């Protein structure tokens, strides 16, 4: 029987634990490619762009069909918009949901307190009379038997939240424009770059303790996707669907 010394075992395990030069280069290449993709996503989403704020904006207003989202990170807005688009395409013959991009809106109502990026907001669509069928499609989901059996996927978690209808009036607003690429990175930059910029504007130009809401939506196609507009609206002009939550 041949014996194996402790030193031989130790040397063998060390040799097996080392990565070859080729394996290390392959790992570095994968990390570099992943970092490049992530950096591009941040650059396209506006990492190095300034938030453009103007004080002569007009919020268009209209009929707002929405879900009230309780105490969620504002960066989840894009996910709820995608859910709403999927609801709207459920009765269509094709899966092209880009036609709804211009009507997706969100109203954030807890931004006049200490900002943490988390709070209540409304997510849905803003329509006029010519789009009444969209309203009915979303309201029909409130009573649809298709969603009586819940599963654990991300969408079904919020099927119990019913769509409601409110009115958003056309009002003067402070408007911030910034790139929007319809992804988590873009939502993250809005959460920690656009919203704080508007809060800072409000602290500087609004009366002390003046309450306000922010309304975000997409507009203007460009090379990287779209610009989003986020409107800053004083409480005195606040949409009625937000008043019943904030109180006035």
Steps between C-alpha positions, in 0.01 A plus 500: 500500500648832391486780756427865421653764717311803636726732300407327175127538575542867583695570182244314291204692646677832444571417138133404444376820665686733267337632183694482179608817321240435229219462755596825672503685168160356411356613834643849456354520149152402625521760780618768256216430256242503782638829633494651149133405452409639843690823438329544161160448665578776752638736235197448271272557799658841564775442756699798371206715389355792692138514612340779292241695702265763360234699685263560210359151448138393463385159617243379242251335735235243412331185631740293710449124538740386769601265777603637839836352597563506875850558637715379211834619368428760230747315275231230460288737289629357172395152606145615569490681168604179324228313688239755389618471139466121518144543632416729210640261240312198639200568272701606196597287203870589528754542779625846403459702819707801390178678392426555869831670585359852466215444747683334790509731803592478868408733785730505806340642812743460794781719372440804720623310806853376559602338173596131516407380151214296646135598536151487352431566137241450228597319178278479194395671178378849419243503218250719318152409374633336184671233715196391701556137400832497689319606814247218466774243434674582828179521704389163365804345664366594842229234470669260260483133595834452323675622812304319769780245543805686619854384437827623642629680190580870519194619306241301694612650831318821406191367322304547823558877471211624291517761229324824592403810303586860582544837331831676459437867417710698255715732713816706489798297615874498551633247248822299514605310187747215508578189292282191544607158369216294654723291724594463864816709458295788360248472784785497750650821357160670511465393860834638613567780249177647356276489808763651735565778245131591499480481879794740521321734257184485713693575820654805334195644320190377688364641823601322819301178561336529158384153403551373148480190281710387206352356182727305267436391142686434174530719194727589204668206328876529453805289413519318834127463570293789634520797731273489803325802642449526874262777603510669838149611599405695814245347738251774418489366143521135596301234308185383675607135493799596715302719740306212649828334598695808611200677648410861447 
